[in-house]
C-alpha cells in the first residue's frame, strides 16, 4: 500500500472512499474499470491518510446533518484496515458530530466497529449494507477469494439485526452460466428473510463489463472455468450490460419472495431510505424487535 494526501473526501452526494484499490480479489470487480483512473496496481492500496482531518472539516462546515455513505467503490474493511483503522477513525467522527451512516462491505471486519454502529444508530441512523452473490460456499471462495464467505456475511446480518441496526443487501452481480440459478437466488433470499433485511438492491440478474474489469474477469474465467470465456464472447461480445438469459425468471422470483416477506426491492425506494436522515420528512425509525 501507499499513502497520499487527498484534496477532498466527501462527494456532492456525501459519499466517501477512504481507500483506492482492493485486496478482496473478487473476479468481477467493476472498480477495476479504467474509467475510474486507478493508475496503480489494484492490489497496491492507496490510503487517503488525511481522510479523518478532511472529514472533520467537512462535517463541521455542514449546515444540516445528513447521511454519510462509504463502500460504494472500495470496501472500507479491506485487510489493511486491521492495521490502519482509518475507517474506525472516520466512524468516530460521524458519531461525535451526530451524522448518519450508510456503510457497505463484504467483510466481517465490520463487527470490530459494532459499538460505533450502535452509537450512531441510537442518536441518528446507521444502515449496514452487505453484498451477497453466491449461496454455494465453494463457488463463493472462487468468485470472492480473499473475503469472508456468504454464510459468514449472513451471520453478520443476523448480528446487526440483533443489535437493532437495519440492513440492506446488494444481490449483485449474478454471473451468467455460473451462479444465475434458481437455487442460488433462493438461497440468498432465504438468508435475507431470516436476517430481516430492510431491502435488497438488484437492477437485473447479470453484471457489467468494461475495459479494465473485463480483461481481469476473462482471465479468471480461463483459470477457474475453462471454456467459459468463449461462451461469454459468443453470447455477449463486448457488451457493457451482460444479463442472464434467466433474468426475467429470476427477477420475478425476487419480487415474489420480497413481496411475501415485506422486503423492499424497488431500487429507488431503497436508495431513498439510505439517503434519508431521520429529521427529514417521511423517515420512520425501524423497530426490529
C-alpha positions in Angstrom: 0.0 0.0 0.0 1.0 3.6 -0.4 -0.1 6.8 1.3 -1.4 10.1 -0.3 -2.9 13.4 0.9 -6.3 13.8 -0.7 -7.7 17.2 -1.6 -11.2 16.4 -0.5 -13.1 13.5 1.0 -16.9 13.9 0.6 -18.6 13.8 -2.8 -21.5 16.0 -3.7 -23.8 13.2 -2.6 -21.9 12.9 0.8 -20.1 9.7 -0.1 -16.5 9.0 0.7 -13.8 6.5 -0.3 -11.0 6.2 2.2 -9.0 3.8 0.0 -8.5 3.2 -3.7 -8.0 -0.4 -4.9 -8.9 -3.6 -3.1 -7.4 -6.9 -1.8 -10.6 -8.9 -1.8 -9.9 -10.4 -5.2 -13.5 -10.6 -6.5 -13.2 -11.8 -10.1 -15.9 -9.5 -11.4 -15.0 -6.2 -9.6 -16.2 -3.1 -11.5 -13.8 -0.9 -9.6 -11.0 -2.3 -11.8 -12.6 -0.4 -14.8 -10.1 2.0 -16.3 -12.7 4.8 -16.3 -12.1 5.2 -12.5 -8.5 6.0 -13.3 -6.8 3.9 -10.6 -3.4 4.3 -12.1 -1.5 1.9 -9.8 -1.7 -1.8 -9.3 -5.2 -2.5 -8.0 -3.9 -4.5 -5.0 -1.5 -1.8 -4.1 -3.9 0.1 -1.9 -3.9 3.9 -2.0 -4.6 5.2 1.5 -6.0 8.7 1.9 -4.1 9.3 5.1 -5.6 12.7 5.8 -9.2 11.5 5.4 -10.1 12.0 9.1 -8.9 15.6 9.0 -10.8 16.3 5.8 -13.9 14.6 7.1 -13.9 16.5 10.3 -13.6 19.8 8.4 -16.4 18.8 6.1 -18.8 17.8 8.9 -18.1 20.9 10.8 -18.9 23.1 7.8 -22.3 21.4 7.0 -25.4 23.4 8.0 -27.6 20.4 8.2 -27.0 16.8 9.4 -27.2 14.1 6.7 -26.3 10.5 5.9 -22.6 9.8 5.1 -22.0 6.9 2.7 -19.0 4.8 2.2 -18.1 1.5 0.5 -19.6 2.1 -2.9 -16.3 2.0 -4.8 -13.7 0.4 -2.4 -14.5 -1.7 0.6 -13.9 0.2 3.9 -12.9 -3.1 5.6 -10.1 -4.5 3.5 -7.2 -6.3 5.1 -5.2 -3.0 5.6 -8.0 -1.6 7.8 -6.9 -4.0 10.5 -3.6 -2.2 10.7 -4.6 1.3 9.9 -8.0 1.8 11.5 -8.9 4.6 9.1 -12.5 3.6 8.8 -12.9 3.4 12.5 -11.4 6.9 13.0 -13.9 8.3 10.4 -16.9 6.5 12.1 -15.8 8.1 15.4 -16.2 11.5 13.8 -19.5 10.7 12.3 -20.7 9.5 15.7 -19.2 12.5 17.5 -20.9 15.1 15.2 -24.2 13.3 15.1 -24.4 12.4 11.4 -25.9 9.2 9.9 -24.1 6.4 8.2 -24.8 4.1 5.3 -21.8 1.7 5.0 -21.3 -1.1 2.5 -18.9 -4.0 2.8 -18.4 -7.7 2.2 -16.2 -8.2 5.3 -17.0 -9.4 8.8 -14.3 -7.0 10.0 -17.2 -4.5 10.3 -18.0 -6.3 13.6 -15.0 -4.7 15.2 -16.8 -1.4 15.0 -20.2 -2.6 16.2 -20.0 -0.3 19.2 -19.8 2.7 16.9 -22.5 1.5 14.6 -24.9 1.1 17.6 -24.0 4.5 18.9 -24.5 6.2 15.5 -27.9 4.5 15.1 -29.0 5.4 18.6 -28.6 9.1 18.0 -29.3 9.3 14.3 -29.3 6.4 11.8 -27.0 3.7 10.7 -27.6 1.2 7.8 -25.2 -1.6 7.1 -25.2 -2.9 3.5 -23.8 -6.3 2.7 -23.1 -7.7 -0.8 -24.3 -11.3 -1.3 -23.8 -13.0 -4.7 -23.2 -16.7 -4.2 -25.0 -19.1 -1.8 -22.7 -22.1 -2.6 -19.7 -21.7 -0.2 -17.2 -23.4 -2.5 -18.2 -21.3 -5.5 -18.1 -18.2 -3.4 -14.5 -18.9 -2.5 -13.7 -18.9 -6.2 -15.6 -15.7 -7.1 -14.7 -13.8 -3.9 -11.5 -15.5 -2.8 -10.0 -13.1 -0.2 -13.0 -12.1 1.9 -15.4 -14.0 4.2 -18.0 -16.2 2.5 -21.7 -15.6 2.1 -22.6 -17.7 5.1 -20.4 -15.5 7.4 -21.9 -12.4 5.9 -25.3 -13.8 6.7 -24.2 -14.2 10.3 -23.0 -10.5 10.3 -26.5 -9.5 9.1 -28.0 -11.5 11.9 -25.8 -9.8 14.4 -26.9 -6.4 13.1 -30.5 -7.5 13.4 -29.9 -8.5 17.0 -28.3 -5.1 17.6 -31.2 -3.2 16.2 -29.3 -1.9 13.1 -31.2 -2.0 9.8 -29.6 -3.7 6.8 -29.7 -3.7 3.0 -28.3 -6.4 0.8 -26.8 -5.8 -2.7 -27.6 -9.0 -4.6 -25.2 -8.5 -7.4 -23.5 -9.3 -9.6 -25.0 -12.5 -10.9 -22.7 -14.2 -13.4 -24.4 -15.9 -16.4 -23.8 -19.6 -16.7 -22.1 -19.6 -13.2 -24.4 -18.5 -10.4 -27.6 -17.5 -12.3 -29.6 -20.4 -11.0 -32.9 -20.5 -9.1 -31.1 -22.4 -6.3 -28.6 -19.6 -5.8 -31.2 -16.8 -5.7 -33.5 -18.8 -3.4 -30.6 -19.5 -1.0 -29.6 -15.8 -0.8 -33.2 -14.7 -0.4 -33.7 -17.2 2.4 -30.7 -15.6 4.2 -32.2 -12.1 3.6 -35.5 -13.2 5.0 -34.0 -14.9 8.1 -31.8 -11.8 8.8 -34.8 -9.4 8.5 -33.2 -7.1 5.9 -35.0 -3.9 5.1 -34.3 -4.0 1.4 -32.5 -5.7 -1.5 -30.8 -3.8 -4.3 -30.7 -5.5 -7.7 -31.3 -4.0 -11.1 -31.1 -7.1 -13.1 -29.6 -10.6 -12.9 -26.3 -10.0 -14.6 -23.1 -8.0 -14.4 -21.4 -5.1 -16.2 -18.1 -5.5 -18.1 -15.9 -2.7 -19.5 -12.3 -2.0 -20.2 -10.2 -3.0 -17.2 -12.5 -5.3 -15.3 -13.4 -7.3 -18.5 -9.9 -8.4 -19.0 -9.4 -9.4 -15.4 -12.7 -11.2 -15.4 -11.9 -13.2 -18.5 -8.5 -14.2 -17.2 -10.2 -15.5 -14.1 -12.7 -17.4 -16.2 -9.8 -19.1 -18.1 -8.3 -20.1 -14.7 -11.4 -21.4 -12.9 -13.9 -22.1 -15.7 -12.1 -23.4 -18.8 -14.1 -22.7 -22.0 -16.4 -20.1 -20.3 -14.7 -17.1 -21.9 -15.7 -18.4 -25.3 -19.2 -18.8 -24.2 -19.3 -15.2 -23.0 -17.8 -13.9 -26.2 -20.3 -15.8 -28.3 -23.3 -14.7 -26.3 -22.3 -11.1 -25.3 -19.4 -9.9 -27.4 -18.2 -6.7 -25.9 -21.5 -5.6 -24.4 -21.4 -3.4 -21.2 -24.5 -5.0 -19.8 -24.3 -8.8 -19.5 -27.7 -10.1 -18.4 -28.5 -13.7 -17.7 -30.9 -15.4 -20.1 -32.9 -16.2 -17.0 -33.2 -12.6 -15.9 -37.0 -12.4 -16.1 -37.5 -15.7 -14.3 -35.1 -14.8 -11.5 -36.3 -11.2 -11.1 -39.9 -12.5 -10.9 -38.8 -14.9 -8.2 -37.1 -12.0 -6.3 -40.1 -9.7 -6.5 -42.4 -12.6 -5.4 -40.3 -13.6 -2.4 -39.7 -10.0 -1.3 -43.4 -9.2 -1.5 -44.2 -12.1 0.7 -41.6 -11.2 3.2 -42.2 -7.5 3.3 -38.7 -6.7 1.9 -38.3 -3.6 -0.2 -36.8 -4.4 -3.6 -37.5 -1.3 -5.7 -34.0 0.3 -6.0 -35.3 3.9 -5.9 -37.1 3.2 -2.6 -34.1 1.6 -1.1 -31.8 4.4 -2.2 -34.3 7.0 -0.8 -34.2 5.1 2.5 -30.4 5.1 2.5 -30.2 8.8 1.8 -32.9 10.0 4.3 -31.7 11.4 7.6 -34.1 10.9 10.5 -35.0 14.6 10.7 -36.2 14.6 7.1 -39.9 14.2 6.4 -41.0 10.6 5.7 -38.4 8.8 7.7 -39.6 6.4 10.4 -37.1 4.7 12.6 -37.3 0.9 12.1 -38.2 -1.3 15.0 -36.6 -4.7 14.5 -37.9 -6.3 17.7 
